[in-house]
Amino acid sequence: MGMWASVDTMWDFPVEKRIFGAVLLFSWTVYLWETFLAQRQRRIYRTTTHVPPELAQIMDSDTFEKSRLYQLDKSTFSFWSGLYSVVESTLILLFGGIPYLWRLSGRVCGSAGFGPEYEIIQSLVFLLLATLYSALTGLPWSLYNTFVIEEKHGFNHQTLEFFLKDTIKKFTVTQCILLPVSSLLLYIIKIGGDYFFIYAWLFTLIVSLVLVTIYADYIAPLFDKFTPLPEGQLKQEIEVMAKSIDFPLTKVYVVEGSKRSSHSNAYFYGFFKNKRIVLFDTLLEEYSVQNKDNQEEPGTEPRNEGEGDSEEIRAKVKNKKQGCKNEEVLAVLGHELGHWKLGHTIKNIIISQINSFLCFFLFGVLIGQKILFAAFGFYDSQPTLIGLLIIFQFIFSPYNEVLSFCLTVLSRRFEFQADAFAKKLGMAKDLYSALIKLNKDNLGFPVSDWLFSTWHYSHPPLLERLQALRDKKQD
């Protein structure tokens, strides 16, 4: 009877207290679940100290060990940063950080002559202060990740001065986009009447399409240097491949990603008949700064690996190459263009917009519930921005977790399909070797716990992708 009495007492709490408690309980449940998964994967990193037999032909022991140590360091960092994040958010909720920041925003507005009736202006001040707080508290973690972990494993190419300037620039550009968009969204919700959720959804749809359209042309160049890929065999072959699948390619760029990191990537963007392809310089052998730094001195004879060299020299020769050959770059692009040809990009946009519409609809249903505001310390007012924060970030969090997992599963399916598309283009062999090189360059660890990878990996594990490509190669 005592146990059931305690349960009954718990349900005697006011509704707003139960809502608040459920939010805290769920956030800690997610953290513990993530920690459980991470520990399973961390056990793999610790115990798998030798190259498994099935990997012997694609990965040398030195690279395997570097990858293992890199992922161990990242796992440790993720544990502590995750713990900090959940403790910080818990303390903010417990000690009324959100209503305090709202009142502080009101005092700032009041000192400038704007009273409580200027809710949108107060909301913008709240956003500015909240994002500033987030940037400042996240800065030490970002510094440690960049200048300790990434530096230790040879990925970081930034100076401290460059990093700080880049951080300030990102914050400024973010505010220039976030504040005007937020003010218009809040205004639409205010004047939209009973069907405001439709207008709010349409507005966010338009904003997202505009941002996707202008990002690479006007926003990304503020941070990185984009140069047209020079005329030559690679560009010609890219154009021929694009034409063969009716991809409306207009330009091919190389982005100077190496000034930040030696991680590599490639992507395409644009709508309708105006598509562009972007290649990271670290993806291309001939552009890689690392390759240029490791070139033989002029006038020296090329040396053959193993002919009386020291361990240090052999390691340098063995690992001097970064990036992919032209054929492998084409195979990687064949995979990326497969996403376009198979409609993955459009499908992701449709899923995103259906989800966005559903969330705005439910927001419209819940925004009038004063009990939700009271649960987070807002007893006398129900600011629209705070309603968006409470409902989208806290109330929808279980739904968001489920949706995220479903999208991860779908993404892996899309990746296999894009690989299959590249195979149909006759690029199985080159994509096979490119995946191995990219895994090596990025120090990806090819062994994973099944549950961890199922929950987290948006791309299939390397061995699964190679197996699918190998099946085709043997046909």
ZAMARGU-4260 file (C-alpha; in steps of 0.2 Angstrom, whole numbers, plus 5000, padded with zeros to 4 digits):
<rodrens>
0) 5000/5000/5000 | 5014/5012/5004 | 5021/5011/4986 | 5004/5014/4978 | 5001/5028/4990
5) 5018/5037/4984 | 5012/5035/4966 | 4995/5043/4970 | 5004/5057/4979 | 5015/5060/4964
10) 4999/5062/4953 | 4992/5074/4966 | 5005/5087/4960 | 4998/5101/4949 | 4997/5098/4931
15) 5011/5111/4927 | 5023/5102/4939 | 5019/5086/4931 | 5023/5093/4914 | 5039/5101/4920
20) 5044/5085/4928 | 5040/5075/4913 | 5051/5087/4902 | 5066/5085/4914 | 5064/5066/4915
25) 5063/5064/4896 | 5079/5074/4894 | 5089/5064/4906 | 5081/5048/4899 | 5088/5053/4882
30) 5105/5057/4889 | 5106/5040/4898 | 5101/5031/4882 | 5114/5041/4872 | 5127/5037/4885
35) 5122/5018/4885 | 5124/5018/4866 | 5141/5028/4867 | 5148/5016/4880 | 5144/5001/4868
40) 5153/5009/4854 | 5167/5015/4866 | 5170/4997/4871 | 5173/4993/4852 | 5186/5006/4851
45) 5195/5000/4867 | 5195/4981/4863 | 5197/4981/4844 | 5215/4985/4844 | 5220/4975/4828
50) 5214/4975/4810 | 5200/4962/4809 | 5204/4949/4795 | 5189/4956/4784 | 5198/4973/4784
55) 5216/4967/4781 | 5215/4971/4762 | 5208/4989/4764 | 5216/4996/4780 | 5234/4996/4786
60) 5238/4994/4805 | 5244/5012/4807 | 5229/5020/4800 | 5218/5008/4810 | 5226/5013/4826
65) 5226/5032/4822 | 5207/5030/4818 | 5204/5020/4834 | 5213/5033/4845 | 5204/5048/4836
70) 5187/5040/4839 | 5191/5037/4857 | 5196/5055/4860 | 5180/5061/4851 | 5169/5049/4861
75) 5177/5055/4878 | 5174/5073/4872 | 5156/5069/4867 | 5152/5061/4884 | 5158/5076/4894
80) 5150/5089/4882 | 5134/5080/4883 | 5134/5079/4902 | 5138/5097/4903 | 5123/5101/4891
85) 5110/5091/4900 | 5116/5098/4917 | 5116/5115/4911 | 5098/5114/4903 | 5092/5106/4919
90) 5099/5120/4930 | 5092/5133/4918 | 5074/5125/4920 | 5075/5122/4938 | 5081/5140/4943
95) 5069/5149/4930 | 5082/5154/4918 | 5070/5156/4904 | 5058/5168/4913 | 5073/5177/4920
100) 5080/5180/4903 | 5063/5186/4897 | 5061/5199/4911 | 5079/5204/4908 | 5075/5207/4890
105) 5060/5217/4895 | 5071/5228/4906 | 5083/5231/4891 | 5068/5236/4880 | 5061/5247/4894
110) 5077/5257/4896 | 5076/5260/4877 | 5058/5266/4879 | 5049/5251/4873 | 5035/5245/4885
115) 5027/5227/4887 | 5016/5231/4872 | 5032/5229/4860 | 5032/5210/4862 | 5041/5207/4846
120) 5055/5219/4850 | 5057/5211/4867 | 5057/5194/4858 | 5072/5199/4847 | 5081/5205/4862
125) 5078/5188/4871 | 5084/5179/4855 | 5100/5190/4855 | 5104/5187/4873 | 5100/5168/4872
130) 5111/5165/4857 | 5125/5176/4864 | 5124/5165/4880 | 5124/5149/4870 | 5139/5155/4860
135) 5149/5160/4875 | 5146/5144/4885 | 5149/5134/4870 | 5166/5143/4865 | 5177/5133/4877
140) 5170/5116/4871 | 5173/5122/4853 | 5191/5128/4857 | 5195/5112/4865 | 5188/5101/4851
145) 5197/5111/4837 | 5214/5115/4846 | 5216/5099/4856 | 5207/5085/4848 | 5207/5090/4830
150) 5225/5097/4832 | 5231/5081/4840 | 5225/5070/4826 | 5231/5082/4812 | 5215/5089/4806
155) 5215/5107/4812 | 5223/5120/4801 | 5216/5135/4810 | 5225/5148/4820 | 5217/5155/4836
160) 5215/5172/4828 | 5207/5164/4812 | 5195/5154/4823 | 5190/5169/4834 | 5187/5180/4819
165) 5177/5166/4810 | 5167/5163/4826 | 5162/5181/4827 | 5158/5182/4809 | 5147/5167/4810
170) 5138/5174/4825 | 5135/5191/4816 | 5129/5183/4800 | 5117/5171/4810 | 5109/5186/4819
175) 5107/5196/4803 | 5096/5181/4797 | 5089/5175/4813 | 5082/5192/4820 | 5073/5198/4804
180) 5066/5181/4800 | 5060/5178/4818 | 5052/5195/4819 | 5042/5192/4803 | 5037/5175/4809
185) 5030/5182/4825 | 5021/5195/4816 | 5013/5183/4805 | 5007/5172/4820 | 5000/5188/4828
190) 4990/5194/4814 | 4986/5177/4806 | 4970/5173/4814 | 4963/5156/4816 | 4973/5150/4801
195) 4990/5157/4806 | 4998/5140/4806 | 4996/5139/4787 | 5004/5156/4784 | 5018/5153/4797
200) 5022/5136/4788 | 5021/5145/4771 | 5033/5158/4777 | 5046/5146/4784 | 5045/5136/4768
205) 5049/5152/4757 | 5063/5157/4769 | 5071/5139/4768 | 5070/5139/4749 | 5078/5156/4748
210) 5092/5152/4760 | 5096/5136/4751 | 5096/5146/4735 | 5107/5160/4741 | 5118/5151/4754
215) 5132/5145/4742 | 5133/5161/4732 | 5131/5174/4745 | 5133/5167/4763 | 5146/5153/4761
220) 5159/5164/4752 | 5159/5175/4767 | 5168/5161/4776 | 5177/5151/4762 | 5185/5154/4745
225) 5176/5147/4731 | 5185/5146/4714 | 5179/5138/4698 | 5187/5121/4694 | 5200/5125/4680
230) 5197/5118/4663 | 5204/5101/4661 | 5200/5083/4660 | 5191/5082/4677 | 5180/5096/4673
235) 5176/5089/4656 | 5172/5072/4663 | 5161/5080/4676 | 5151/5089/4663 | 5149/5073/4652
240) 5143/5063/4667 | 5131/5077/4672 | 5124/5078/4654 | 5122/5059/4653 | 5110/5059/4667
245) 5102/5076/4662 | 5108/5085/4678 | 5107/5104/4673 | 5125/5108/4679 | 5130/5126/4677
250) 5146/5128/4687 | 5159/5117/4696 | 5168/5125/4711 | 5182/5121/4722 | 5181/5127/4740
255) 5196/5130/4751 | 5191/5119/4765 | 5209/5115/4769 | 5211/5132/4778 | 5200/5125/4792
260) 5202/5106/4792 | 5208/5091/4782 | 5191/5083/4782 | 5184/5081/4764 | 5167/5083/4756
265) 5157/5086/4740 | 5139/5093/4737 | 5128/5101/4725 | 5115/5114/4727 | 5103/5125/4717
270) 5085/5123/4710 | 5078/5120/4693 | 5090/5122/4679 | 5103/5131/4689 | 5113/5117/4698
275) 5131/5119/4705 | 5143/5106/4711 | 5156/5110/4725 | 5171/5100/4728 | 5182/5102/4744
280) 5200/5105/4739 | 5204/5091/4752 | 5194/5079/4741 | 5206/5081/4726 | 5224/5074/4726
285) 5230/5088/4715 | 5223/5102/4726 | 5227/5094/4743 | 5239/5105/4754 | 5245/5090/4763
290) 5251/5082/4746 | 5259/5098/4741 | 5268/5099/4758 | 5274/5081/4757 | 5281/5083/4739
295) 5299/5078/4736 | 5312/5091/4736 | 5317/5097/4718 | 5332/5088/4712 | 5330/5073/4723
300) 5328/5055/4716 | 5311/5048/4719 | 5313/5034/4733 | 5305/5017/4733 | 5296/5012/4749
305) 5306/5000/4759 | 5323/5002/4752 | 5333/5006/4767 | 5322/5019/4774 | 5319/5023/4792
310) 5302/5020/4800 | 5298/5038/4800 | 5302/5040/4781 | 5292/5025/4776 | 5277/5031/4786
315) 5278/5048/4778 | 5279/5040/4760 | 5265/5028/4764 | 5253/5042/4771 | 5258/5057/4760
320) 5244/5056/4748 | 5227/5063/4753 | 5211/5064/4742 | 5205/5055/4727 | 5211/5053/4709
325) 5200/5060/4695 | 5191/5043/4692 | 5187/5042/4711 | 5181/5060/4712 | 5169/5056/4698
330) 5163/5040/4707 | 5159/5051/4723 | 5150/5063/4712 | 5141/5049/4704 | 5135/5044/4721
335) 5130/5062/4725 | 5121/5065/4708 | 5112/5048/4712 | 5103/5057/4726 | 5097/5070/4714
340) 5092/5058/4700 | 5083/5046/4712 | 5073/5061/4720 | 5081/5059/4737 | 5083/5078/4738
345) 5064/5081/4734 | 5059/5068/4745 | 5068/5075/4760 | 5061/5092/4757 | 5043/5085/4756
350) 5046/5075/4772 | 5053/5091/4780 | 5038/5102/4775 | 5025/5089/4780 | 5034/5088/4797
355) 5035/5107/4798 | 5016/5109/4794 | 5011/5096/4807 | 5022/5105/4820 | 5014/5122/4816
360) 4997/5114/4816 | 5000/5106/4834 | 5007/5123/4839 | 4991/5131/4835 | 4982/5119/4845
365) 4993/5120/4860 | 4998/5139/4861 | 4982/5143/4870 | 4985/5131/4884 | 4991/5143/4898
370) 4996/5128/4909 | 5011/5125/4897 | 5017/5142/4900 | 5014/5141/4919 | 5025/5124/4919
375) 5040/5135/4914 | 5037/5149/4925 | 5026/5161/4914 | 5011/5164/4925 | 5005/5181/4920
380) 5010/5182/4901 | 5011/5170/4886 | 5023/5177/4874 | 5023/5169/4857 | 5041/5166/4856
385) 5041/5158/4873 | 5027/5147/4866 | 5037/5142/4851 | 5052/5138/4862 | 5042/5127/4875
390) 5031/5118/4862 | 5045/5115/4848 | 5059/5111/4860 | 5052/5103/4875 | 5034/5097/4872
395) 5039/5090/4855 | 5055/5082/4861 | 5049/5064/4861 | 5041/5066/4844 | 5058/5073/4838
400) 5068/5059/4844 | 5057/5046/4835 | 5057/5057/4819 | 5076/5058/4820 | 5078/5039/4821
405) 5066/5036/4806 | 5075/5049/4796 | 5092/5041/4800 | 5085/5024/4794 | 5079/5032/4778
410) 5095/5041/4775 | 5105/5024/4776 | 5093/5017/4763 | 5095/5032/4752 | 5114/5030/4753
415) 5113/5012/4747 | 5102/5018/4733 | 5115/5031/4728 | 5129/5019/4728 | 5119/5007/4717
420) 5116/5022/4705 | 5135/5025/4704 | 5137/5006/4700 | 5125/5007/4686 | 5136/5021/4679
425) 5150/5009/4679 | 5159/5017/4694 | 5159/5003/4707 | 5177/5000/4707 | 5182/5018/4708
430) 5168/5021/4722 | 5175/5006/4731 | 5193/5013/4732 | 5186/5031/4735 | 5176/5026/4750
435) 5192/5017/4757 | 5203/5033/4754 | 5190/5045/4762 | 5188/5033/4777 | 5207/5034/4779
440) 5208/5053/4776 | 5195/5056/4789 | 5201/5043/4801 | 5184/5034/4801 | 5183/5018/4812
445) 5176/5004/4801 | 5170/4993/4816 | 5154/4998/4825 | 5142/4992/4838 | 5126/4987/4829
450) 5115/4996/4841 | 5125/5012/4841 | 5126/5012/4822 | 5108/5008/4820 | 5103/5023/4830
455) 5116/5036/4825 | 5123/5032/4807 | 5115/5042/4793 | 5127/5033/4782 | 5129/5014/4781
460) 5145/5007/4790 | 5160/5006/4778 | 5160/4987/4777 | 5142/4986/4772 | 5144/4998/4758
465) 5160/4990/4752 | 5151/4973/4752 | 5137/4980/4741 | 5149/4987/4729 | 5160/4971/4729
470) 5144/4960/4724 | 5143/4971/4709 | 5161/4970/4705 | 5160/4951/4705 | 5146/4950/4693
</rodrens>
